[in-house]
Amino acid sequence: MTSSSDLRHQFLISMPHLSDPCFAQTLTFICDHSEYGAMGLIINRTCGMELGDLLNHLELPARGDRFAQQPVFDGGPVHEDRGFVLHTEAHGQSELLASHRINEDLLLTTSLDILEAIANGQAPEHFLVALGYAGWGPGQLEQELSDNLWLSCPYNFDILFRMPAEERLHAAASILGINLNLLTAHAGHA
């Protein structure tokens, strides 16, 4: 487990006894973490909408249907009406508006221009679209880790972008050598 003061670029694995319906059985990628709090995207829960539907709703006709059936994720309970795109560098694209570099591989963009680029066939090689995000106030996530509500582990690119959503939680736990099916739903401290 990583230090609770260094959770940026980590996965948060919900423990079986986490009963909050917003976070039960979720895998969250932490985009930002500081003394001001934390922000992440749930990456294993889809919202029942496909990217083609979202683009049509935004009146962004897509060139082709290469990404039309890609799921849109339920990123978390905060600002569920706002879109967040976690993505790799968009080759041949000038810097996108409202992009925040997360690490050497990933950016988070909140502006419509990333969806316009996707619709126009200029999508980054890898991307994930989410509505809403997960947020924690100062010290809140550290307390939840102390209360054994979460496990953290290094993020894995393949889990993030190449694996089906329903397999991501257990795949992340396996990075730590943990089978979530064998864990109890009762909290405790050793």
Contact map, one row per residue, 1 for C-alpha under 8 A:
1110000000000000000000000000000000000000000000000000000000000000000000000000000000000000000000000000000000000000000000000000000000000000000000000000001110000000000000000000000000000000000000
1111011000000000000000000000000000000000000000000000000000000000000000000000000000000000000000000000000000000000000000000000000000000000000000000000000111000000000000000000000000000000000000
1111111000000000000000000000000000000000000000000000000000000000000000000000000000000000000000000000000000000000000000000000000000000000000000000000000000000000000000000000000000000000000000
0111111000000000000000000000000000000000000000000000000000000000000000000000000000000000000000000000000000000000000000000000000000000000000001001000000000000000000000000000000000000000000000
0011111000000000000000000000000011000000000000000000000000000000000000000000000000000000000000000000000000000000000000000000000000000000000001000000000000000000000000000000000000000000000000
0111111100000000000000000000000010000000000000000000000000000000000000000000000000000000000000000000000000000000000000000000000000000000000000000000000000000000000000000000000000000000000000
0111111111000000000000000000010110000000000000000000000000000000000000000000000000000000000000000000000000000000000000000000000000000000000000000000000100000000000000000000000000000000000000
0000011111000000000000000000011110000000000000000000000000000000000000000000000000000000000000000000000000000000000000000000000000000000000000000000000000000000000000000000000000000000000000
0000001111100000000000000000111100000000000000000000000000000000000000000000000000000000000000000000011000000000000000000000000000000000000000000000000001100000000000000000000000000000000000
0000001111110000000000000000110000000000000000000000000000000000000000000000000000000000000000000000000000000000000000000000000000000000000000000000000111100000000000000000000000000000000000
0000000011111000000000000011110000000000000000000000000000000000000000000000000000000000000000000000000000000000000000000000000000000000000000000000000111100000000000000001000000000000000000
0000000001111100000000000011110000000000000000000000000000000000000000000000000000000000000000000000000000000000000000000000000000000000000000000000011110000000000000000000000000000000000000
0000000000111110000000001111000000000000000000000000000000000000000000000000000000000000000000000000000000000000000000000000000000000000000000000000011110000000000000001001100000000000000000
0000000000011111010000111110000000000000000000000000000000000000000000000000000000000000000000000000000000000000000000000000000000000000000000000000111000000000000000000000000000000000000000
0000000000001111110000011000000000000000000000000000000000000000000000000000000000000000000000000000000000000000000000000000000000000000000000000001111000000000000000000000000000010000100000
0000000000000111111000011000000000000000000000000000000000000000000000000000000000000000000000000000000000000000000000000000000000000000000000000000000000000000000000000000000000010011110000
0000000000000011111000000000000000000000000000000000000000000000000000000000000000000000000000000000000000000000000000000000000000000000000000000000100000000000000000000000000000000001111000
0000000000000111111100111000000000000000000000000000000000000000000000000000000000000000000000000000000000000000000000000000000000000000000000000000100000000000000000000000000000000000100000
0000000000000001111110110000000000000000000000000000000000000000000000000000000000000000000000000000000000000000000000000000000000000000000000000000000000000000000000000000000000000000000000
0000000000000000011111110000000000000000000000000000000000000000000000000000000000000000000000000000000000000000000000000000000000000000000000000000000000000000000000000000000000000000000000
0000000000000000001111110000000000000000000000000000000000000000000000000000000000000000000000000000000000000000000000000000000000000000000000000000000000000000000000000000000000000000000000
0000000000000000000111110000000000000000000000000000000000000000000000000001100000000000000000000000000000000000000000000000000000000000000000000000000000000000000000000000000000000000000000
0000000000000100011111111100000000000000000000000000000000000000000000000000000000000000000000000000000000000000000000000000000000000000000000000000000000000000000000000000000000000000000000
0000000000000111011111111100000000000000000000000000000000000000000000000000000000000000000000000000000000000000000000000000000000000000000000000000000000000000000000000000000000000000000000
0000000000001111010000111110000000000000000000000000000000000000000000000000000000000000000000000000000000000000000000000000000000000000000000000000000000000000000000001000000000000000000000
0000000000001100000000111111000000000000011110000000000000000000000000000000000000000000000000000000000000000000000000000000000000000000000000000000000000000000000000001000000000000000000000
0000000000111100000000001111100000000000011100000000000000000000000000000000000000000000000000000000000000000000000000000000000000000000000000000000000000000000000000011001000000000000000000
0000000000111000000000000111110000000001111100000000000000000000000000000000000000000000000000000000000000000000000000000000000000000000000000000000000000000000000000000000000000000000000000
0000000011110000000000000011111000000001111000000000000000000000000000000000000000000000000000000000000000000000000000000000000000000000000000000000000000100000000000000000000000000000000000
0000001111110000000000000001111110000111100000000000000000000000000000000000000000000000000000000000000000000000000000000000000000000000000000000000000000000000000000000000000000000000000000
0000000110000000000000000000111110000111100000000000000000000000000000000000000000000000000000000000010000010000000000000000000000000000000000000000000000000000000000000000000000000000000000
0000001110000000000000000000011111000111000000000000000000000000000000000000000000000000000000000000010000000000000000000000000000000000000000000000000000000000000000000000000000000000000000
0000111100000000000000000000011111111110000000000000000000000000000000000000000000000000000000000000000000000000000000000000000000000000000000000000000000000000000000000000000000000000000000
0000100000000000000000000000000111111100000000000000000000000000000000000000000000000000000000000000000000000000000000000000000000000000010000000000000000000000000000000000000000000000000000
0000000000000000000000000000000011111000000000000000000000000000000000000000000000000000000000000000000000000000000000000000000000000000011000000000000000000000000000000000000000000000000000
0000000000000000000000000000000011111100000000000000000000000000000000000000000000000000000000000000000000000000000000000000000000000000111000000000000000000000000000000000000000000000000000
0000000000000000000000000000000011111110000000000000000000000000000000000000000000000000000000000000000000000000000000000000000000000011111110000000000000000000000000000000000000000000000000
0000000000000000000000000000011111011111000000000000000000000000000000000000000000000000000000000000000000000000000000000000000000000011110010000000000000000000000000000000000000000000000000
0000000000000000000000000000011110001111100000000000000000000000000000000000000000000000000000000000000000000000000000000000000000001111000000000000000000000000000000000000000000000000000000
0000000000000000000000000001111100000111110000000000000000000000000000000010000000000000000000000000000000000000000000000000000000001110000000000000000000000000000000000000000000000000000000
0000000000000000000000000001111000000011111000000000000000000000000000000011000000000000000000000000000000000000000000000000000001011100000000000000000000000000000000000000000000000000000000
0000000000000000000000000111100000000001111110000000000000000000000000001111000000000000000000000000000000000000000000000000000000001100000000000000000000000000000000000000000000000000000000
0000000000000000000000000111100000000000111111000000000000000000000000001110000000000000000000000000000000000000000000000000000000000000000000000000000000000001000010010000000000000000000000
0000000000000000000000000111000000000000011111000000000000000000000000001000000000000000000000000000000000000000000000000000000000000000000000000000000000000000000011111000000000000000000000
0000000000000000000000000100000000000000011111100000000000000000000000001110000000000000000000000000000000000000000000000000000000000000000000000000000000000000000011000000000000000000000000
0000000000000000000000000000000000000000001111111000000000000000000000111100000000000000000000000000000000000000000000000000000000000000000000000000000000000000000010000000000000000000000000
0000000000000000000000000000000000000000000011111000000000000000000000111100000000000000000000000000000000000000000000000000000000100000000000000000000000000000000000000000000000000000000000
0000000000000000000000000000000000000000000001111100000000000000000000111000000000000000000000000000000000000000000000000000000000000000000000000000000000000000000000000000000000000000000000
0000000000000000000000000000000000000000000001111110110000000000000000110000000000000000000000000000000000000000000000000000000000000000000000000000000000000000000000000000000000000000000000
0000000000000000000000000000000000000000000000011111110000000000000111110000000000000000000000000000000000000000000000000000000000000000000000000000000000000000000000000000000000000000000000
0000000000000000000000000000000000000000000000001111111000000000001111110000000000000000000000000000000000000000000000000000000010000000000000000000000000000000000000000000000000000000000000
0000000000000000000000000000000000000000000000000111111100000100101111000000000000000000000000000000000000000000000000000000000000000000000000000000000000000000000000000000000000000000000000
0000000000000000000000000000000000000000000000001111111110000000000100000000000000000000000000000000000000000000000000000000000000000000000000000000000000000000000000000000000000000000000000
0000000000000000000000000000000000000000000000001111111111000000000000000000000000000000000000000000000000000000000000000000000000000000000000000000000000000000000000000000000000000000000000
0000000000000000000000000000000000000000000000000011111111111100000000000000000000000000000000000000000000000000001000100000000000000000000000000000000000000000000000000000000000000000000000
0000000000000000000000000000000000000000000000000001111111111100000000000000000000000000000000000000000000000000000000000000000000000000000000000000000000000000000000000000000000000000000000
0000000000000000000000000000000000000000000000000000111111110000000000000000000000000000000000000000000000000000000000000000000000000000000000000000000000000000000000000000000000000000000000
0000000000000000000000000000000000000000000000000000011111110000000000000000000000000000000000000000000000000000000000000000000000000000000000000000000000000000000000000000000000000000000000
0000000000000000000000000000000000000000000000000000001111111000000000000000000000000000000000000000000000000000000000000000000000000000000000000000000000000000000000000000000000000000000000
0000000000000000000000000000000000000000000000000000001111111100000000000000000000000000000000000000000000000000001100100000000000000000000000000000000000000000000000000000000000000000000000
0000000000000000000000000000000000000000000000000000001100111110000000000000000000000000000000000000000000000000000000100000000000000000000000000000000000000000000000000000000000000000000000
0000000000000000000000000000000000000000000000000001001100011111100000000000000000000000000000000000000000000000000001111000000000000000000000000000000000000000000000000000000000000000000000
0000000000000000000000000000000000000000000000000000000000001111100000000000000000000000000000000000000000000000000000111000000000000000000000000000000000000000000000000000000000000000000000
0000000000000000000000000000000000000000000000000000000000000111110000000000000000000000000000000000000000000000000000001000000000000000000000000000000000000000000000000000000000000000000000
0000000000000000000000000000000000000000000000000001000000000111111110000000000000000000000000000000000000000000000000000000000000000000000000000000000000000000000000000000000000000000000000
0000000000000000000000000000000000000000000000000000000000000001111110000000000000000000000000000000000000000000000000000000000000000000000000000000000000000000000000000000000000000000000000
0000000000000000000000000000000000000000000000000011000000000000111111000000000000000000000000000000000000000000000000000000000000000000000000000000000000000000000000000000000000000000000000
0000000000000000000000000000000000000000000000000111100000000000111111000000000000000000000000000000000000000000000000000000000000000000000000000000000000000000000000000000000000000000000000
0000000000000000000000000000000000000000000000000111000000000000111111100000000000000000000000000000000000000000000000000000000000000000000000000000000000000000000000000000000000000000000000
0000000000000000000000000000000000000000000000000111000000000000001111110000000000000000000000000000000000000000000000000000000000000000000000000000000000000000000000000000000000000000000000
0000000000000000000000000000000000000000000001111110000000000000000011111000000000000000000000000000000000000000000000000000000010000000000000000000000000000000000000000000000000000000000000
0000000000000000000000000000000000000000000001111110000000000000000001111100000000000000000000000000000000000000000000000000000111100000000000000000000000000000000000000000000000000000000000
0000000000000000000000000000000000000000011111110000000000000000000000111110000000000000000000000000000000000000000000000000000111100000000000000000000000000000000000000000000000000000000000
0000000000000000000000000000000000000000011011100000000000000000000000011111000100000000000000000000000000000000000000000000000001111000000000000000000000000000000000000000000000000000000000
0000000000000000000000000000000000000001111010000000000000000000000000001111100100010000000000000000000000000000000000000000000001111100000000000000000000000000000000000000000000000000000000
0000000000000000000001000000000000000000110000000000000000000000000000000111110100000000000000000000000000000000000000000000000000111110000000000000000000000000000000000000000000000000000000
0000000000000000000001000000000000000000000000000000000000000000000000000011111100000000000000000000000000000000000000000000000000011100000000000000000000000000000000000000000000000000000000
0000000000000000000000000000000000000000000000000000000000000000000000000001111100000000000000000000000000000000000000000000000000011110000000000000000000000000000000000000000000000000000000
0000000000000000000000000000000000000000000000000000000000000000000000000000111111000000000000000000000000000000000000000000000000111000000000000000000000000000000000000000000000000000000000
0000000000000000000000000000000000000000000000000000000000000000000000000111111111100000000000000000000000000000000000000000000000111000000000000000000000000000000000000000000000000000000000
0000000000000000000000000000000000000000000000000000000000000000000000000000001111100000000000000000000000000000000000000000000000110000000000000000000000000000000000000000000000000000000000
0000000000000000000000000000000000000000000000000000000000000000000000000000001111110000000000000000000000000100000000000000000000110000000000000000000000000000000000000000000000000000000000
0000000000000000000000000000000000000000000000000000000000000000000000000000000111111000000000000000000000000110000000000000000011110000000000000000000000000000000000000000000000000000000000
0000000000000000000000000000000000000000000000000000000000000000000000000010000001111100000000000000000000011110000000000000000011111000000000000000000000000000000000000000000000000000000000
0000000000000000000000000000000000000000000000000000000000000000000000000000000000111110000000000000000000011100010000000000001111000000000000000000000000000000000000000000000000000000000000
0000000000000000000000000000000000000000000000000000000000000000000000000000000000011111000000000000000001111000000000000000001110000000000000000000000000000000000000000000000000000000000000
0000000000000000000000000000000000000000000000000000000000000000000000000000000000001111110000000000000001111000000000000001111100000000000000000000000000000000000000000000000000000000000000
0000000000000000000000000000000000000000000000000000000000000000000000000000000000000111110000000000000011100000000000000001111000000000000000000000000000000000000000000000000000000000000000
0000000000000000000000000000000000000000000000000000000000000000000000000000000000000011111000000000000011100000000000000001100000000000000000000000000000000000000000000000000000000000000000
0000000000000000000000000000000000000000000000000000000000000000000000000000000000000011111110000000000000000000000000000111100000000000000000000000000000000000000000000000000000000000000000
0000000000000000000000000000000000000000000000000000000000000000000000000000000000000000111110000000000000000000000000000001000000000000000000000000000000000000000000000000000000000000000000
0000000000000000000000000000000000000000000000000000000000000000000000000000000000000000011111000000000000000000000000000000000000000000000000000000000000000000000000000000000000000000000000
0000000000000000000000000000000000000000000000000000000000000000000000000000000000000000011111110000000000000000000000000100000000000000000000000000000000000000000000000000000000000000000000
0000000000000000000000000000000000000000000000000000000000000000000000000000000000000000000111110000000000000000000000000000000000000000000000000000000000000000000000000000000000000000000000
0000000000000000000000000000000000000000000000000000000000000000000000000000000000000000000011111010000000000000000000000000000000000000000000000000000000000000000000000000000000000000000000
0000000000000000000000000000000000000000000000000000000000000000000000000000000000000000000011111110000000001010110000000000000000000000000000000000000000000000000000000000000000000000000000
0000000000000000000000000000000000000000000000000000000000000000000000000000000000000000000000111110000000001110100000000000000000000000000000000000000000000000000000000000000000000000000000
0000000000000000000000000000000000000000000000000000000000000000000000000000000000000000000000011111000000001110000000000000000000000000000000000000000000000000000000000000000000000000000000
0000000000000000000000000000000000000000000000000000000000000000000000000000000000000000000000111111100000111110000000000000000000000000000000000000000000000000000000000000000000000000000000
0000000000000000000000000000000000000000000000000000000000000000000000000000000000000000000000000111110000111000000000000000000000000000000000000000000000000000000000000000000000000000000000
0000000000000000000000000000000000000000000000000000000000000000000000000000000000000000000000000011111101110000000000000000000000000000000000000000000000000000000000000000000000000000000000
0000000010000000000000000000001100000000000000000000000000000000000000000000000000000000000000000001111111110000000000000000000000000000000000000000000000000000000000000000000000000000000000
0000000010000000000000000000000000000000000000000000000000000000000000000000000000000000000000000000111111100000000000000000000000000000000000000000000000000000000000000000000000000000000000
0000000000000000000000000000000000000000000000000000000000000000000000000000000000000000000000000000111111000000000000000000000000000000000000000000000000000000000000000000000000000000000000
0000000000000000000000000000000000000000000000000000000000000000000000000000000000000001100000000000011111100000000000000000000000000000000000000000000000000000000000000000000000000000000000
0000000000000000000000000000000000000000000000000000000000000000000000000000000000000111100000000000111111110000000000000000000000000000000000000000000000000000000000000000000000000000000000
0000000000000000000000000000000000000000000000000000000000000000000000000000000000000111100000000011111011111000000000000000000000000000000000000000000000000000000000000000000000000000000000
0000000000000000000000000000001000000000000000000000000000000000000000000000000000011110000000000011110001111100000000000000000000000000000000000000000000000000000000000000000000000000000000
0000000000000000000000000000000000000000000000000000000000000000000000000000000000011110000000011111000000111110010000000000000000000000000000000000000000000000000000000000000000000000000000
0000000000000000000000000000000000000000000000000000000000000000000000000000000001111000000000001110000000011111010000000000000000000000000000000000000000000000000000000000000000000000000000
0000000000000000000000000000000000000000000000000000000000000000000000000000000000110000000000011110000000001111111000000000000000000000000000000000000000000000000000000000000000000000000000
0000000000000000000000000000000000000000000000000000000000000000000000000000000000000000000000000000000000000111111100000000000000000000000000000000000000000000000000000000000000000000000000
0000000000000000000000000000000000000000000000000000000000000000000000000000000000000000000000011000000000000011111110000000000000000000000000000000000000000000000000000000000000000000000000
0000000000000000000000000000000000000000000000000000000000000000000000000000000000001000000000010000000000001111111111000010000000000000000000000000000000000000000000000000000000000000000000
0000000000000000000000000000000000000000000000000000001000010000000000000000000000000000000000000000000000000011111111100000000000000000000000000000000000000000000000000000000000000000000000
0000000000000000000000000000000000000000000000000000000000010000000000000000000000000000000000000000000000000001111111110000000000000000000000000000000000000000000000000000000000000000000000
0000000000000000000000000000000000000000000000000000000000000000000000000000000000000000000000000000000000000000111111111110000000000000000000000000000000000000000000000000000000000000000000
0000000000000000000000000000000000000000000000000000000000000100000000000000000000000000000000000000000000000000011111111111000000000000000000000000000000000000000000000000000000000000000000
0000000000000000000000000000000000000000000000000000001000011110000000000000000000000000000000000000000000000000001111111110000000000000000000000000000000000000000000000000000000000000000000
0000000000000000000000000000000000000000000000000000000000000110000000000000000000000000000000000000000000000000000111111110000000000000000000000000000000000000000000000000000000000000000000
0000000000000000000000000000000000000000000000000000000000000111000000000000000000000000000000000000000000000000000011111110000000000000000000000000000000000000000000000000000000000000000000
0000000000000000000000000000000000000000000000000000000000000000000000000000000000000000010010000000000000000000000011111111000000000000000000000000000000000000000000000000000000000000000000
0000000000000000000000000000000000000000000000000000000000000000000000000000000000000000010000000000000000000000010011111111111000000000000000000000000000000000000000000000000000000000000000
0000000000000000000000000000000000000000000000000000000000000000000000000000000000000011111000000000000000000000000001000111111000000000000000000000000000000000000000000000000000000000000000
0000000000000000000000000000000000000000000000000000000000000000000000000000000000000011110000000000000000000000000000000011111000000000000000000000000000000000000000000000000000000000000000
0000000000000000000000000000000000000000000000000000000000000000000000000000000000000011000000000000000000000000000000000011111100000000000000000000000000000000100000000000000000000000000000
0000000000000000000000000000000000000000000000000000000000000000000000000000000000001111000000000000000000000000000000000011111110000000000000000000000000000000100000000000000000000000000000
0000000000000000000000000000000000000000000000000000000000000000000000011000000000001110000000000000000000000000000000000000011111000000000000000000000000000000100000000000000000000000000000
0000000000000000000000000000000000000000000000000010000000000000000000111000000000111100000000000000000000000000000000000000001111100000000000000000000000000000000000000000000000000000000000
0000000000000000000000000000000000000000100000000000000000000000000000011110000000111000000000000000000000000000000000000000000111111000000000000000000000000000000000000000000000000000000000
0000000000000000000000000000000000000000000000100000000000000000000000011111001111110000000000000000000000000000000000000000000011111000000000000000000000000000000000000000000000000000000000
0000000000000000000000000000000000000000100000000000000000000000000000000111111111110000000000000000000000000000000000000000000001111100000000000000000000000000000000000000000000000000000000
0000000000000000000000000000000000000011110000000000000000000000000000000111111100010000000000000000000000000000000000000000000001111110000000000000000000000000000000000000000000000000000000
0000000000000000000000000000000000000011110000000000000000000000000000000011110000000000000000000000000000000000000000000000000000011111000000000000000000000000000000000000000000000000000000
0000000000000000000000000000000000001111000000000000000000000000000000000001010000000000000000000000000000000000000000000000000000001111100000000000000000000000000000000000000000000000000000
0000000000000000000000000000000000001110000000000000000000000000000000000000000000000000000000000000000000000000000000000000000000000111111110000000000000000000000000000000000000000000000000
0000000000000000000000000000000000011100000000000000000000000000000000000000000000000000000000000000000000000000000000000000000000000011111110000000000000000000000000000000000000000000000000
0000000000000000000000000000000001111100000000000000000000000000000000000000000000000000000000000000000000000000000000000000000000000001111110000000000000000000000000000000000000000000000000
0000000000000000000000000000000000111000000000000000000000000000000000000000000000000000000000000000000000000000000000000000000000000001111111100000000000000000000000000000000000000000000000
0000000000000000000000000000000000001000000000000000000000000000000000000000000000000000000000000000000000000000000000000000000000000001111111110000000000000000000000000000000000000000000000
0000000000000000000000000000000000001100000000000000000000000000000000000000000000000000000000000000000000000000000000000000000000000001111111111000000000000000000000000000000000000000000000
0001100000000000000000000000000000000000000000000000000000000000000000000000000000000000000000000000000000000000000000000000000000000000001111111100000000000000000000000000000000000000000000
0000000000000000000000000000000000000000000000000000000000000000000000000000000000000000000000000000000000000000000000000000000000000000001111111110000000000000000000000000000000000000000000
0000000000000000000000000000000000000000000000000000000000000000000000000000000000000000000000000000000000000000000000000000000000000000000111111111110000000000000000000000000000000000000000
0001000000000000000000000000000000000000000000000000000000000000000000000000000000000000000000000000000000000000000000000000000000000000000011111111111000000000000000000000000000000000000000
0000000000000000000000000000000000000000000000000000000000000000000000000000000000000000000000000000000000000000000000000000000000000000000001111111100000000000000000000000000000000000000000
0000000000000000000000000000000000000000000000000000000000000000000000000000000000000000000000000000000000000000000000000000000000000000000000111111100000000000000000000000000000000000001010
0000000000000010000000000000000000000000000000000000000000000000000000000000000000000000000000000000000000000000000000000000000000000000000000011111111000000000000000000000000000000000001110
0000000000000110110000000000000000000000000000000000000000000000000000000000000000000000000000000000000000000000000000000000000000000000000000011111111000000000000000000000000000000000001000
0000000000011110000000000000000000000000000000000000000000000000000000000000000000000000000000000000000000000000000000000000000000000000000000011001111100000000000000000000000000000000000000
1000000000011110000000000000000000000000000000000000000000000000000000000000000000000000000000000000000000000000000000000000000000000000000000001001111110000000000000000000000000000000000000
1100001001111000000000000000000000000000000000000000000000000000000000000000000000000000000000000000000000000000000000000000000000000000000000000000011111000000000000000000000000000000000000
1100000001111000000000000000000000000000000000000000000000000000000000000000000000000000000000000000000000000000000000000000000000000000000000000000001111100000000000000001001100000000000000
0100000011100000000000000000000000000000000000000000000000000000000000000000000000000000000000000000000000000000000000000000000000000000000000000000000111110000000000000000000000000000000000
0000000011100000000000000000100000000000000000000000000000000000000000000000000000000000000000000000000000000000000000000000000000000000000000000000000011111011000000000001000000000000000000
0000000000000000000000000000000000000000000000000000000000000000000000000000000000000000000000000000000000000000000000000000000000000000000000000000000001111111000000000001000000000000000000
0000000000000000000000000000000000000000000000000000000000000000000000000000000000000000000000000000000000000000000000000000000000000000000000000000000000111111110000000000000000000000000000
0000000000000000000000000000000000000000000000000000000000000000000000000000000000000000000000000000000000000000000000000000000000000000000000000000000000011111111000000000000000000000000000
0000000000000000000000000000000000000000000000000000000000000000000000000000000000000000000000000000000000000000000000000000000000000000000000000000000000111111111000010011000000000000000000
0000000000000000000000000000000000000000001000000000000000000000000000000000000000000000000000000000000000000000000000000000000000000000000000000000000000111111111000010000000000000000000000
0000000000000000000000000000000000000000000000000000000000000000000000000000000000000000000000000000000000000000000000000000011100000000000000000000000000001111111000000000000000000000000000
0000000000000000000000000000000000000000000000000000000000000000000000000000000000000000000000000000000000000000000000000000000000000000000000000000000000001111111100000000000000000000000000
0000000000000000000000000000000000000000000000000000000000000000000000000000000000000000000000000000000000000000000000000000000000000000000000000000000000000111111110110000000000000000000000
0000000000000000000000000000000000000000000000000000000000000000000000000000000000000000000000000000000000000000000000000000000000000000000000000000000000000000011111110000000000000000000000
0000000000000000000000000000000000000000001111000000000000000000000000000000000000000000000000000000000000000000000000000000000000000000000000000000000000000000001111110000000000000000000000
0000000000000000000000000000000000000000000110000000000000000000000000000000000000000000000000000000000000000000000000000000000000000000000000000000000000000000000111111000000000000000000000
0000000000000000000000000000000000000000000100000000000000000000000000000000000000000000000000000000000000000000000000000000000000000000000000000000000000000000001111111110000000000000000000
0000000000000000000000000010000000000000001100000000000000000000000000000000000000000000000000000000000000000000000000000000000000000000000000000000000000000011001111111111000000000000000000
0000000000001000000000001110000000000000000100000000000000000000000000000000000000000000000000000000000000000000000000000000000000000000000000000000000000000000000001111111100000000000000000
0000000000000000000000000000000000000000000000000000000000000000000000000000000000000000000000000000000000000000000000000000000000000000000000000000000000000000000000111111110000110000000000
0000000000000000000000000000000000000000000000000000000000000000000000000000000000000000000000000000000000000000000000000000000000000000000000000000000000000010000000111111111000000000000000
0000000000101000000000000010000000000000000000000000000000000000000000000000000000000000000000000000000000000000000000000000000000000000000000000000000010110010000000011111111100000000000000
0000000000001000000000000000000000000000000000000000000000000000000000000000000000000000000000000000000000000000000000000000000000000000000000000000000000000000000000001111111111110000000000
0000000000000000000000000000000000000000000000000000000000000000000000000000000000000000000000000000000000000000000000000000000000000000000000000000000000000000000000000111111111100000000000
0000000000000000000000000000000000000000000000000000000000000000000000000000000000000000000000000000000000000000000000000000000000000000000000000000000010000000000000000011111111000000000000
0000000000000000000000000000000000000000000000000000000000000000000000000000000000000000000000000000000000000000000000000000000000000000000000000000000010000000000000000001111111000000000000
0000000000000000000000000000000000000000000000000000000000000000000000000000000000000000000000000000000000000000000000000000000000000000000000000000000000000000000000000000111111100000000000
0000000000000000000000000000000000000000000000000000000000000000000000000000000000000000000000000000000000000000000000000000000000000000000000000000000000000000000000000000111111110000000000
0000000000000000000000000000000000000000000000000000000000000000000000000000000000000000000000000000000000000000000000000000000000000000000000000000000000000000000000000100110011111110000000
0000000000000011000000000000000000000000000000000000000000000000000000000000000000000000000000000000000000000000000000000000000000000000000000000000000000000000000000000100100001111110000000
0000000000000000000000000000000000000000000000000000000000000000000000000000000000000000000000000000000000000000000000000000000000000000000000000000000000000000000000000000000000111110000000
0000000000000000000000000000000000000000000000000000000000000000000000000000000000000000000000000000000000000000000000000000000000000000000000000000000000000000000000000000000000111111000000
0000000000000001000000000000000000000000000000000000000000000000000000000000000000000000000000000000000000000000000000000000000000000000000000000000000000000000000000000000000000111111100000
0000000000000001100000000000000000000000000000000000000000000000000000000000000000000000000000000000000000000000000000000000000000000000000000000000000000000000000000000000000000000111111000
0000000000000011110000000000000000000000000000000000000000000000000000000000000000000000000000000000000000000000000000000000000000000000000000000000000000000000000000000000000000000011111000
0000000000000001100000000000000000000000000000000000000000000000000000000000000000000000000000000000000000000000000000000000000000000000000000000000000000000000000000000000000000000001111100
0000000000000000100000000000000000000000000000000000000000000000000000000000000000000000000000000000000000000000000000000000000000000000000000000011100000000000000000000000000000000001111110
0000000000000000000000000000000000000000000000000000000000000000000000000000000000000000000000000000000000000000000000000000000000000000000000000001000000000000000000000000000000000000011111
0000000000000000000000000000000000000000000000000000000000000000000000000000000000000000000000000000000000000000000000000000000000000000000000000011000000000000000000000000000000000000001111
0000000000000000000000000000000000000000000000000000000000000000000000000000000000000000000000000000000000000000000000000000000000000000000000000000000000000000000000000000000000000000000111
